[in-house]
Amino acid sequence: MKWEIERKFLVVGDGWRAGTPHRIVQGYLARTDQVSVRVRRSDHQAWLSVKAARQGMARPEFEYAIPPDDADALLALCGTRRIEKRRHVSTYDGMTWEVDEFEGTNSGLVVAEIELEHPTQTFSPPPWLGTEVTEDPRYYNAQLAQTPYTEWQA
C-alpha cells in the first residue's frame, strides 16, 4: 500500500506555465466518507484508483494501470461525476509541482499540488503559490466532481 502525502494550493499569476500540458479526464465510480473509487484517463494511459479518507494531508492510495478502452467504458458509467483539467508540470527548487487548470464546470480554478515523502517535509514555495487549501474539502477532486467550482455560493 502506498501513502499519498500531498499539499494543495491555489495559484496566482502565470509563472508556473511551462511546457505542454496533458489533458486529464477523471470520473468517480463511488464515493463515501471513507473511500473514493476513481478512473482517470490521460492521453494513451489510464488508471483505476481507490483512495481512503484523508488523515490530515496523507491517505492510503491504491492505483492500478488499466487499458484505455476500459477507462473510457468506466468513465461513461460515471455520468456527471467527472472533472476535466489540463495538467502542467513545473519544477521549482528541485521539487515537482503539478498544476491543474480545470475546465468545464470547474473552469477558472487553478490548483497546485506537491507530493511529499513525509508530512513534515519542507519545501520552498514558488512565487506563484497562493493560499493553501489542503484541508478544505471543497478543493478535493471528488468534491469538485459533485459540486463544481462554478456552482459554489459566494
JOFEN-V399684 format. One record per helix or strand. SS is the DSSP state (alpha for helix, beta for strand). FROM is the first residue (numbers start at 1). TO is the last residue. If there is no record, write none. Layout:
SS/FROM/TO
SS/FROM/TO
//
This chain:
beta/2/11
beta/22/31
beta/35/42
beta/45/52
beta/55/55
beta/58/65
alpha/68/77
beta/82/92
beta/95/102
alpha/104/106
beta/110/115
beta/129/132
alpha/137/139
alpha/141/146
alpha/149/151
//
